[in-house]
């Protein structure tokens, strides 16, 4: 089968996570752990920003604003004044936009930001960013293992297709997200990006009122017990029995963690010194430590005490309302997809 496919095809989140995992297979003679961490952050940033390689390499640490109060209220942070390339001088074109923290790829970007001082991706020459040639070299190494081709405009295309396919954004909303602010030639509202905070949530809310979504391609990778439970959750939600979704989502996560640890011959970690299995909050923490799920996903799941709290401590509330189910189910779906990636099912 040819690796080359239409750039307009959406590769899916699983392939994006697979691309991140391939970074761990890249070999370096020196500073291997740090360079692998950098490569993961690079791939994540290219997708999260939907920017070109040149635009990402121009990013500095101070382009990222995690303190904007309005963005924080919508669980987002802001990329400020990212310069866009491809425009004739002296026109300077900048883009300011939010990134939502519930995306698991944010973890790789935030971890890397803790290690940089000026440029997000610095080169060997002091005070200079990484070169385009180095980035293309990194991507070339990764794409040897892929069934699709990565070309220069692949990441912006994938970001747009993600908004369209997974979030259901309209063409207008996607254009708004990639809207630029031009200085000084064209006047524009510098604060227009704030509207995007509400577009994202409105679209998610509208989608959640219709049905629970679990792609078959992901569902088929899960263990049979988990598949049966997930289908039960979806059926109960469709038949207006949201309170039964509580136990189903909880059972699906417990079984998924148990089976993954058993497959990797690590099931002893799930029990304390007396042989008692840990409660679900502890299981989630262990899954995070083994990198089966991301830190952001683990934190989200632990906060949902109505579903994933410790029954022995009675810190859960089974009176789950229907409107609460879709958001939690979406995060559960992301956790299961990450625990059972495509390459593991083969």
PyMOL commands that set and color helices and strands:
alter all, ss='L'
color gray80, all
select helices_A, chain A and resi 13-25+32-49+53-57+61-63+69-73+106-113+132-143+154-165+171-177+194-208+216-219+224-238+242-263+267-270+280-289+295-303+305-308+311-313+322-339+342-345
alter helices_A, ss='H'
color red, helices_A
select strands_A, chain A and resi 64-65+76-84+92-100+181-183
alter strands_A, ss='S'
color yellow, strands_A
deselect
rebuild
show_as cartoon
